[in-house]
Amino acid sequence: MRICYLANASSIHTRRWVKYFVEKGHEIHIISFENAQIEGTVVHVLKLPLLVKNATFPIKVASIFRIKSILSRIKPDVLHAHYVTNYGLFGALCNFKPFVVTAWGSDILAVGTRIVSMVKAFIARYVLREADIVTCDAQHMKEAMRKLGIAPEKIDLICFGVDTRKFSPREKSETLRTKLSIHDSPTVISLRNLDPLYDVESLIKSIPFVLEEIPETKFLIAGKGSEERRLKELAESLGVSDSLKFVGFISNDELPQYLNTVDVYVSTSLSDAGIAASTAEAMACGLPVIVTDVADNRDWVEDGVNGFVVPIKNPKALAKKTIYLLENNDIRKGFGNISRKIIEERNNYYKEMENMENIYKKLMERT
């Protein structure tokens, strides 16, 4: 099968998605404004004139003629665009069939000023109607598309999926625990970026409450972002710096080792499109998770069964659940086992991509 993607070639999500199809022996082409190479694929970079290097969206739309030329030359069996209101629009304007589009979240969920939201809704409605099949990874996104007038039977729920072979329960790494100076201490990890949307501030504010009950607890905060300096200053002002380590960016290859070295995973995000990739990866590693009550988190985390769901911006509630999990080893392990099973059954990368592959095949049979 020859598959052409319209997508950001530099995105880790694009890379993960196409990896399966490369390994299955399909011929993969990617048309992208981002100049990045992906092993086993042919990336067609949409080069812009030097004078418009920071091109606005209308200028990028002018590249539609170049995209049509590429499609005419490579003659793919299916065209699949990722992100409805960007690459999805380019795909829709090409009038190529069969055409699949995948929503990522912010492209469907209205954000910004009223005018911006109206424009986005107009574009999204047009793209979704032009597509033969639409995929998304969350029920509330499917509902948002239904409100745009898209028939439910046209929408398939396909998760980006977790590599459950890579992310699986293992023994704790004593080498890593020594390197991080956490040794035998109970440890909590956060993997969300240090930006306002992810409200890592609430996690830091919960630390004093946890330390009152379990003084030896250690916290690892990964990621980078605009709030890093302020969050470090907050930790200093609360007197918790000695119990907290900012570990920066953790590569996807290193991440399983980190997740298998800690005891509890926490996500304090104020908003998510579906289940966060890091949350799903933590669950796949058999960790109990504490997440905020946003998006579809309750579809994945049943409160008191495989983790806890807490209100946003509530450090005390977060601390209470963290303490409970750290003090109850058997419950913690039981929650983790259930989390692993949920991901294996409902968010397994290999199963999800196999489902996507079958959709491609059915579309080819129809055209």
KATAKA-V379404 format. One record per residue. N is the residue number from 1. RES is the residue in one small letter. SS is DSSP state (helix for helix, strand for strand, loop for the rest). OMEGA is omega in whole degrees, -180 to 180 (NA if undefined). Layout:
n = [N,N]
res = [RES,RES]
ss = [SS,SS]
omega = [OMEGA,OMEGA]
//
This chain:
n = [1,2,3,4,5,6,7,8,9,10,11,12,13,14,15,16,17,18,19,20,21,22,23,24,25,26,27,28,29,30,31,32,33,34,35,36,37,38,39,40,41,42,43,44,45,46,47,48,49,50,51,52,53,54,55,56,57,58,59,60,61,62,63,64,65,66,67,68,69,70,71,72,73,74,75,76,77,78,79,80,81,82,83,84,85,86,87,88,89,90,91,92,93,94,95,96,97,98,99,100,101,102,103,104,105,106,107,108,109,110,111,112,113,114,115,116,117,118,119,120,121,122,123,124,125,126,127,128,129,130,131,132,133,134,135,136,137,138,139,140,141,142,143,144,145,146,147,148,149,150,151,152,153,154,155,156,157,158,159,160,161,162,163,164,165,166,167,168,169,170,171,172,173,174,175,176,177,178,179,180,181,182,183,184,185,186,187,188,189,190,191,192,193,194,195,196,197,198,199,200,201,202,203,204,205,206,207,208,209,210,211,212,213,214,215,216,217,218,219,220,221,222,223,224,225,226,227,228,229,230,231,232,233,234,235,236,237,238,239,240,241,242,243,244,245,246,247,248,249,250,251,252,253,254,255,256,257,258,259,260,261,262,263,264,265,266,267,268,269,270,271,272,273,274,275,276,277,278,279,280,281,282,283,284,285,286,287,288,289,290,291,292,293,294,295,296,297,298,299,300,301,302,303,304,305,306,307,308,309,310,311,312,313,314,315,316,317,318,319,320,321,322,323,324,325,326,327,328,329,330,331,332,333,334,335,336,337,338,339,340,341,342,343,344,345,346,347,348,349,350,351,352,353,354,355,356,357,358,359,360,361,362,363,364,365,366,367]
res = [m,r,i,c,y,l,a,n,a,s,s,i,h,t,r,r,w,v,k,y,f,v,e,k,g,h,e,i,h,i,i,s,f,e,n,a,q,i,e,g,t,v,v,h,v,l,k,l,p,l,l,v,k,n,a,t,f,p,i,k,v,a,s,i,f,r,i,k,s,i,l,s,r,i,k,p,d,v,l,h,a,h,y,v,t,n,y,g,l,f,g,a,l,c,n,f,k,p,f,v,v,t,a,w,g,s,d,i,l,a,v,g,t,r,i,v,s,m,v,k,a,f,i,a,r,y,v,l,r,e,a,d,i,v,t,c,d,a,q,h,m,k,e,a,m,r,k,l,g,i,a,p,e,k,i,d,l,i,c,f,g,v,d,t,r,k,f,s,p,r,e,k,s,e,t,l,r,t,k,l,s,i,h,d,s,p,t,v,i,s,l,r,n,l,d,p,l,y,d,v,e,s,l,i,k,s,i,p,f,v,l,e,e,i,p,e,t,k,f,l,i,a,g,k,g,s,e,e,r,r,l,k,e,l,a,e,s,l,g,v,s,d,s,l,k,f,v,g,f,i,s,n,d,e,l,p,q,y,l,n,t,v,d,v,y,v,s,t,s,l,s,d,a,g,i,a,a,s,t,a,e,a,m,a,c,g,l,p,v,i,v,t,d,v,a,d,n,r,d,w,v,e,d,g,v,n,g,f,v,v,p,i,k,n,p,k,a,l,a,k,k,t,i,y,l,l,e,n,n,d,i,r,k,g,f,g,n,i,s,r,k,i,i,e,e,r,n,n,y,y,k,e,m,e,n,m,e,n,i,y,k,k,l,m,e,r,t]
ss = [loop,strand,strand,strand,strand,strand,loop,loop,loop,loop,loop,helix,helix,helix,helix,helix,helix,helix,helix,helix,helix,helix,helix,loop,loop,loop,strand,strand,strand,strand,strand,strand,loop,loop,loop,loop,loop,loop,loop,loop,strand,strand,strand,strand,strand,loop,loop,loop,loop,helix,helix,helix,loop,loop,loop,loop,helix,helix,helix,helix,helix,loop,loop,helix,helix,helix,helix,helix,helix,helix,helix,helix,helix,helix,loop,loop,loop,strand,strand,strand,strand,strand,loop,loop,loop,loop,helix,helix,helix,helix,helix,helix,helix,helix,loop,loop,loop,loop,strand,strand,strand,strand,loop,loop,loop,loop,loop,loop,loop,loop,loop,loop,loop,helix,helix,helix,helix,helix,helix,helix,helix,helix,helix,helix,helix,helix,helix,helix,helix,helix,loop,loop,strand,strand,strand,strand,loop,loop,helix,helix,helix,helix,helix,helix,helix,helix,helix,loop,loop,loop,loop,helix,helix,helix,strand,strand,strand,loop,loop,loop,loop,strand,loop,loop,loop,loop,loop,loop,loop,loop,loop,loop,loop,helix,helix,helix,helix,helix,helix,loop,loop,loop,loop,loop,loop,loop,strand,strand,strand,strand,loop,loop,loop,loop,loop,helix,helix,helix,loop,helix,helix,helix,helix,helix,helix,helix,helix,helix,helix,helix,helix,helix,helix,loop,loop,loop,loop,strand,strand,strand,strand,strand,loop,loop,loop,loop,loop,helix,helix,helix,helix,helix,helix,helix,helix,helix,helix,helix,loop,loop,helix,helix,helix,strand,strand,strand,strand,strand,loop,loop,loop,helix,helix,helix,helix,helix,helix,helix,helix,loop,loop,loop,loop,strand,strand,strand,strand,loop,loop,loop,loop,loop,loop,loop,loop,loop,helix,helix,helix,helix,helix,helix,helix,helix,loop,loop,loop,strand,strand,strand,strand,strand,loop,loop,loop,loop,helix,helix,helix,helix,loop,loop,strand,loop,loop,loop,strand,strand,strand,strand,loop,loop,loop,loop,helix,helix,helix,helix,helix,helix,helix,helix,helix,helix,helix,helix,helix,loop,helix,helix,helix,helix,helix,helix,helix,helix,helix,helix,helix,helix,helix,helix,helix,helix,helix,helix,loop,strand,helix,helix,helix,helix,helix,helix,helix,helix,helix,helix,helix,helix,helix,helix,helix,helix,helix,helix,loop]
omega = [177,-176,176,178,167,-171,176,-176,-179,-178,177,-180,176,-179,179,-177,-174,-178,-179,-174,173,-179,178,175,178,177,-173,174,177,175,-171,172,-178,-178,180,-179,177,-176,177,-179,171,-179,177,-176,177,-176,178,177,-177,-177,-180,-178,177,-171,172,-176,180,179,179,-179,179,179,-177,-180,177,179,179,180,179,-180,180,-178,-174,177,-179,176,179,175,-177,179,177,-179,-168,-171,176,180,178,179,178,179,-180,-179,178,-179,179,178,-5,-175,178,175,179,177,-179,178,-177,177,-178,-178,-174,177,178,-180,-179,-179,179,-180,179,179,179,-180,179,180,-178,-179,180,-178,-177,178,180,-177,175,178,176,175,174,-176,180,-178,-178,174,176,178,178,179,177,179,176,177,-179,-178,-179,-178,178,-173,176,175,177,179,175,171,177,175,-174,173,-180,180,-178,-179,178,176,177,179,179,178,-180,180,177,179,-178,180,178,173,-177,-176,171,-170,179,180,171,-177,-178,-180,-176,178,-176,-177,-173,169,177,176,-179,177,-179,179,178,-173,179,179,179,-177,176,-177,-178,-172,-175,-178,175,180,176,177,-179,176,178,178,-174,-176,-171,-177,-179,-179,177,177,178,179,179,-178,179,179,-177,-176,-179,-179,-172,178,172,-173,178,-178,175,-180,-180,179,180,-170,179,180,178,-177,179,-179,-177,-175,-177,175,-179,171,-177,-175,177,-179,175,177,174,174,179,180,-178,177,180,180,177,178,180,178,176,178,168,-177,172,-177,178,-175,180,175,-177,-177,-179,175,-176,-178,177,-174,179,-180,176,179,179,175,-176,178,176,176,-179,-177,-179,178,178,-180,-178,-179,178,179,-179,-179,-179,-179,-175,-174,-178,178,179,180,179,176,-178,179,179,178,180,-178,180,-179,179,-176,-169,-176,180,-177,-175,178,-178,-180,174,176,179,179,179,176,177,-177,179,178,179,180,-178,-174,NA]
//
